[in-house]
Amino acid sequence: MEVYKVIEEIITQPPIPHEPYKQSLKNWAMYCLRDRGFIVVYAQNADFAVQLKGGQKLYFKVAHPGDDLDEKLNWIIWDSKAKNASLVVQK
């Protein structure tokens, strides 16, 4: 799906760098997506959701390498050693 490529580009080339001492990974990811025009909404069983045209939602959680990842969700992973983010898409 093309939307995942766009989201991956946003988090790998963000409008602002993630600075863990200033903002949480969740808040940073939501800011980056909103900055590029995505509608970011509340999600009960995830950290947040991106609402697409037509009402479809993509659910996301944030994590760090080594965390257990639920394959039913999309994940934004922050690698503090490499200081970069990556996207893991649900299966």
C-alpha positions as CSV (number, residue, x, y, z in Angstrom):
1,M,0.0,0.0,0.0
2,E,1.4,3.4,-1.0
3,V,0.4,5.1,2.2
4,Y,2.9,2.9,4.2
5,K,5.7,4.1,1.9
6,V,4.7,7.7,2.6
7,I,4.6,7.1,6.3
8,E,7.9,5.3,6.3
9,E,9.5,8.3,4.4
10,I,8.1,10.7,7.0
11,I,9.5,8.9,9.9
12,T,12.9,8.1,8.3
13,Q,13.2,11.7,7.0
14,P,11.3,13.6,9.7
15,P,10.6,17.4,9.7
16,I,12.2,17.6,13.1
17,P,14.7,15.1,14.8
18,H,13.5,13.0,17.6
19,E,15.0,14.2,20.8
20,P,14.0,11.7,23.6
21,Y,14.9,14.2,26.4
22,K,12.4,16.7,24.9
23,Q,9.4,14.6,23.7
24,S,8.1,11.1,23.8
25,L,8.4,8.9,20.7
26,K,4.6,8.7,20.5
27,N,4.3,12.5,20.5
28,W,7.1,12.9,18.0
29,A,5.6,10.4,15.6
30,M,2.2,12.0,15.8
31,Y,3.7,15.5,15.2
32,C,5.6,14.3,12.2
33,L,2.5,12.7,10.6
34,R,0.3,15.7,11.4
35,D,2.9,18.0,9.9
36,R,2.7,16.2,6.6
37,G,-1.1,16.4,6.6
38,F,-2.2,13.1,8.1
39,I,-5.2,13.0,10.4
40,V,-4.0,11.4,13.6
41,V,-6.7,10.3,16.0
42,Y,-7.2,8.5,19.3
43,A,-7.0,4.6,19.2
44,Q,-8.2,2.5,22.1
45,N,-5.9,-0.5,21.6
46,A,-2.9,1.3,20.0
47,D,-0.9,4.5,20.7
48,F,-2.7,6.3,17.9
49,A,-4.4,5.8,14.5
50,V,-4.0,7.5,11.2
51,Q,-7.4,8.1,9.6
52,L,-7.5,7.8,5.8
53,K,-10.1,9.2,3.4
54,G,-13.1,6.9,3.5
55,G,-12.8,6.4,7.2
56,Q,-10.3,3.6,7.2
57,K,-7.8,3.7,10.1
58,L,-4.3,2.4,10.3
59,Y,-3.3,1.6,13.9
60,F,0.2,2.3,15.3
61,K,2.2,1.7,18.4
62,V,5.7,2.9,19.2
63,A,8.5,0.8,20.6
64,H,12.2,0.3,20.9
65,P,14.3,-2.6,19.4
66,G,13.9,-5.8,21.4
67,D,10.3,-5.1,22.4
68,D,7.7,-7.7,21.7
69,L,5.7,-6.6,18.6
70,D,2.1,-7.6,18.0
71,E,1.8,-8.5,14.4
72,K,-1.7,-7.1,14.2
73,L,-0.5,-3.5,14.5
74,N,1.9,-1.2,12.7
75,W,5.0,-0.2,14.7
76,I,7.3,2.8,14.7
77,I,10.6,1.6,16.2
78,W,13.2,4.0,17.6
79,D,16.8,2.8,17.6
80,S,18.5,5.0,20.2
81,K,22.0,3.8,19.2
82,A,21.6,4.6,15.5
83,K,19.3,7.5,16.3
84,N,16.8,6.7,13.6
85,A,13.2,5.4,13.3
86,S,11.8,2.6,11.2
87,L,8.4,1.3,10.3
88,V,7.2,-2.3,10.8
89,V,4.0,-3.0,8.9
90,Q,1.3,-5.4,10.2
91,K,1.1,-8.8,8.5
